[in-house]
């Protein structure tokens, strides 16, 4: 059953209980050489512990800007963001980001050293535990045989797994992922989606994930927030937790895919509000 959002858009019922991440009336802007651009307008959503929460929308709708704001790298013009009840005002180890660029790894460090690096710098864990923690998470992402390898010897998908392992080793409250699979070929992308879901099954980490792909949003996400074209406003929120990779050909999956597609590409926002 659908409920009505504050702006009149039809939305799925939200999860009950205490929200880990609260985003309220978020307005984000950034400057170009000639203009002041409003990226988002009064965006509201909640992310709960264990959520695979996906931000979906066209280019320029502010998805990555929201991710940067949650990471503490972009200050809002108005509105507020709270993580576990604390106002977000700066970056912190409780929010770690995985980008789509593979070269975020340090090329002169091995896989193990790349994973241990943030733990050593932040001193968040006892020194005697760091390598053990790194090896455990590297094994989880399927790279146990490559702990001593250097980034230039790894494929794009393997580099992405190292980046995810490095973030998970820090045990962040929320993992921020900005189109992490966008640059991969179709087969590697599907494999990485499978591996991400497998990792989630093992550790149930909380994830805020950005994508342009409707299919990926439904596959990866347990909840999907659809944003309008620039400036990004909330159009609708959908539950997708019932779908798995085995359901990609199922009628229900295709129906949700069509519904989101129509919302994004066929009906103006004014019509959605009527």
VEXLOGU-304247 format. One record per residue: y, z, x negated of N, C-alpha, C in turn. Coordinates in steps of 0.02 Angstrom, whole numbers, plus 50000, padded with zeros to 5 digits. Layout:
REM residues N
YZXYZXYZX/...
REM end
This chain:
REM residues 274
499405000049957500005000050000500625000049956/501124995949974501734995549934502255000449959/502675002749913503255006849929503875002949910/504455005349931505075001849915505445005549860/505655001749809506055004649755506765005649780/507175008849738507865010349757508265003949772/508094998449737508464992249748508134987749801/507634990449835507314986649888506714982549868/506554982349804505984978249781505334981949796/504834978149817504174981049832503844983249767/503584989249766503264991949706502624995549725/502144995549678501534999449687501695006849681/501305011149714501405018349707501345020449634/501755025049612501735027449544501215032949536/501015034049474500535039349459500875046049470/500495050849496500775057549506500695061749444/501065067149440501015071649384501615071049338/501575074349281502135074649233502155068349191/502735065049190502815059049150502935060849077/502595057349032502705058348961503365055248940/503485049048961504115045548947504475044149012/505105046249016505525045049074506115040649054/506195034949087506765030549075507165030249140/507805031949136508225032449195508875028549188/508985023849235509605020049240509825017249173/509365014249137509485012049069509885005549067/510465005849036510884999949024510944999048948/510734993148924510744991748853511174985548840/511574985748787511994980148767511934979048692/512054972848670512104971448599512644966148588/512904965948529513454961348513513194955348475/513464949448493513384943448453514064942148419/514104936648383514744935048351515294934048402/515114931648461515624929748510515614933848574/515044937148589514984940248654514684947348650/514804951048702514454957348713513934955848768/513304956248751512764954248797512444960448828/512394960448893512034965748929511304963848933/510874967748900510164966048898509784968648959/509934974748980509594977649039510114980949084/509914981649148510384984649196510004989549240/510154995949232509885001349275509125001049281/508785000849224508055000549223507775007649228/507285008449273506955014949283506195014049281/505865018349243505125018549246504885024949212/504255026649226503915032349195503275030049162/503125032849105502495031649070502135038349064/501495038349084501105044449084500615044549026/500395050449006499925051048951499305046848964/499115042748916498535038448923498685031748955/499305030648977499495024249006499465018648955/499265012748978499375006448942499905002848982/500535004448968501095002249009501394995948979/501434990549018501654984148994502324982149024/502784979948981503414977049003503334969449001/503404966249059503284959049065503904955749094/504094950049065504664946449091504834940549047/505294936249070505484930349031505884932148969/505974927348925506374928448865507084930448885/507354935348849508034937548861508114942748915/507544945348942507604950248996507664957448970/507654958348905507764964948876507144968948861/506554965748862505934969448849505944972748780/506084968748728506094971348660506664976248651/507214975148685507774979948681507574986748708/507194986848763506954993148790506504996648740/506064992748708505614995548658506004998648600/506514995148577506934997648522507305003948544/507525004148606507875010148631507405016148633/506795015048659506305020548660506145022748590/506115017948543505995019748473506565023348440/507145023548473507725026948445508165022648401/508055015948403508425011348360509015008148395/509065008848461509605005948500509845011048550/510475012948544510755018048589510955014948655/510795018148711510985015348776511735015948789/512005011248827512695011748850512745017048904/512245017248947512195022548997511465023549015/511335028949050510645030749065510355035149010/509725036949018509405041548971508665040248967/508375042148910507655041748899507425048548873/506885051048901506605057448879505865056448863/505665059448807504955059548788504725066748789/504245068148833503995074948842504555079848855/505045077548895505605081848915506185082148866/506105079048807506645079248757507015072648755/507675072948754508095066948754507975062948690/507885056448696507805052048638508485050148612/508645051948550509285050348521509225047048452/508615047048424508515044248356507775042648348/507605038748296506895037448282506525043748265/505875043748273505465049548256504735047648250/504335051648215503625050248206503215050748269/503515053248323503155053548387503175046848424/503545041948396503595035148424503545030148366/502985026748362502885021948308502795014948337/503075009948302503085003148327502654998448286/502294994048321501914988748290502234982148312/502464978248263502804971948277502304966148273/502544960048291502104954248286502084951348216/502574953148174502574950548105502044954148064/501594950448034501064953447995501314956347929/501884953847905502114956047840502464962847841/502344966547895502594973347897502194977947850/501634975447825501244979247776501554978647707/501464983747666501714983747598501224979747555/501434974047528500964969447494500654972247431/500984977047398500724979747336500254985747347/500134987547410499704993147426499064990747460/498514994147447497884992547479497904994447552/497374992647588497334994547659497385002147666/496995005847627497015013147631497715015747615/498025013147563498685015547543499225013747594/499155008147628499615006347682499555011347740/498945013347755498835018047810499065025047792/498955027047730499155033847710499905034547697/500245028947683500945029247662501395033247709/501415031847776501855035747819501655043147824/501005044547817500785051547819501045055347758/501045051947701501295055247639502055056047641/502395051047666503135051247667503375056647715/503075057047774503305061847824503035068847812/502495069447772502175075947759501975079347824/501765075247872501585077847937500895081147936/500485079347888499805081947883499685084847814/499235089647807499075092447741498815086947695/499025087147632498845081947583498095080847578/497705086247584496985085747576496655082047634/497015081247691496725077947749496905070547754/497405068447716497705061847727497205056147718/496855056047661496395050547649495815050547698/495575056447716495035056847765495265054047832/495855055847853496125053347917496195045747914/496445043347857496535036047850495875032447854/495365034947819494715031647819494395031647888/494495037047925494215037447992494515032148038/495175031548037495505026748082495385019548058/495335018547993495175011847967494475009747990/494025014447991493335012948015493355011248089/493775014748127493815013448199494055006448215/494515003748172494764997048185494334991748152/493754993748125493274988948099493414986348030/493794990047990493974987747923493714992347868/493174995947883492905000647835492714997547769/492514991147769492314987747707492924985047668/493524985947697494114982947666494644988147646/494434994447637494924999647622495304998347558/495004994947510495324993647446495624986647441/495594982847495495864976047494496624976147500/496944970847477497674970247482497844965247537/498444966047567498624961947625498544954447616/498684951747556498644944547547497934941847553/497434946247550496734944147556496484944647628/496894946947674496684948147743496924942647789/496554941447842496774936747894497324940047936/497644935847978498174938548021497924944048067/497334943048097497054948148141496884954548105/496644954048043496484959948004497124963847985/497654960147968498284963447953498544967248014/498464964248073498684967648133498284974048144/497634973948129497224979948137497444985348088/497644983448028497904988447980498544991548007/498984987448035499614990048063499484994948120/498994993348163498814997848217498505004248190/498065003548140497755009448110498285014048079/498765011148045499295015048013499685019148065/499815015948122500185019448175499755024948207/499125023348223498705028248256498545034248212/498525033148146498385038748100498925044048105/499525042148125500075046948131500055050948196/499585049148240499515052448305500185052748343/500505047048353501145047148390501025048848463/501545051548496501485052848567501435046348606/501755041148580501725034648613501755029148560/501325024148568501305018448522501685012648554/502185009948518502605004548543502374998048512/502214993048554501944986748528502354980948555/502694977348509503134971948527502794965148516/502474962548569502114956248566501684955748503/501254960548491500894960848427500414955048416/500204951648469499714946248461500004939348472/500664938848478500984932548497500874927048445/500834928848381500784923748329500054921848312/499574924848347498874923548333498624917548372/498114914148346497804908748383497434911748443/497264907548492496994909848556496364914148548/495904911948505495274915748496495394922448464/495824922648412495974928948378496354933648425/496794930648465497184934748512496724938148562/496234934448589495774937548637495354942948603/495144941748542494754946748505495174953048494/495814952248477496244957948466496374961848530/496424958248586496494961748650495874965948664/495294963148650494664966948659494644973048614/494854972148552494824977648504495334983048522/495914981048547496414985948567496154990148625/495834986948674495554990648730494974995148708/494584992748659494034996848633494315003048597/494845002148559495165007848526495435012748577/495735010148630496005014448682495445018548715/494865015248726494305018848755494085024748712/494155023948646493955029248600494455034948596/495105033248598495615038348584496105039648641/496125035148691496565035848750497295037148730/497535033548679498235034348660498685031248713/499315033348713499815030748760500175024948729/500255019548766500515013348738501045010348783/501595008048752502105004148785502104997248752/501914992148790501724985648762502164980148793/502444975848751502864970348774502494963748767/502524959548818502214952948814502574948048861/502514941548845502744936148889502174933648933/501564935548917500974932648949500744936849009/500724933649067500494937049127499764939249120/499354934649094498644936249086498554942149039/498904942148982498844947548935499084954148965/499624953849004499884959949036499354963149080/499004959049120498494961749165497884964149127/497694960549074497104962449035497224968848995/497804969248962497944974748917498204980848954/498584979749007498934985249040498524988749094/498664995149101498434998749160498974998449214/499614997749191500184996949236500654991849206/500934987649249501364982149228502024982549263/502564982749224503244982749251503534975749242/503714972449297503984965649295504744966049296/505054962649246505784962649240506064955849260/506664955849287507004949749307507284946149246/507494939849253507854936549199508494940349182/508784938649126509384941949099509934942949151/510224949049154510004955149120509404958149155/508954961149116508334963649143508424969249193/508164968249253508134973349305507414973849330/507234979549355506554980549379506444976549443/505944972149442505754968549502505184972049538/504674973849502504104977149534503664980349481/503244984949504502754988149460502074987549493/501574985549453500904984449479500394988549441/499884990849478499314994049446498814988549427/498574988749364498084983949341497484987349309/497424993949319496904997849285496204995949306/496144992649365495474990949390495184984849356/495594981149318495354974949287495134976049215/494584972449197494354972449128494294965149106/494104964149043494024957349017493484953549056/493024957149085492494953849124492744951249191/493354953449211493614951549277494084945649275/494154942349218494664937249210494574931349259/493944930049279493814924749327493754927349399/493854933749408493764936649475494354934849521/494224934149586494754932449634495344937249632/495204943749626495734948749626496194947949566/495904946349509496304945249448496754939149458/496474933749483496864927549494497404928649546/497264932649597497764933949649498364937749622/498224942849580498774946649550499164942249502/498814938049464499144933549418499614928849455/499384926049511499814921549551500414925249580/500284931349602500824935249633501384936649582/501194938549522501694939849470502024933349449/501634927949443501914921449425502444919249475/502294919949540502774918049592503404922149587/503314928649572503894933049567504334931049508/504024929049453504404927449393504724920549394/504374915749424504574908749414504774904949477/504614907449536504734903349595505254906249642/505344912749644505804915549693506384919049658/507004917249674507584920749646507574928149665/507904932149624507924939349637508204940949706/508704937049729509004938249794508484937649850/508024932749842507504931949892507014937749892/506864940349831506414946049826506694952149862/507354952549867507674958449898507754957649973/507644951749999507744950650071507174953750112/
REM end
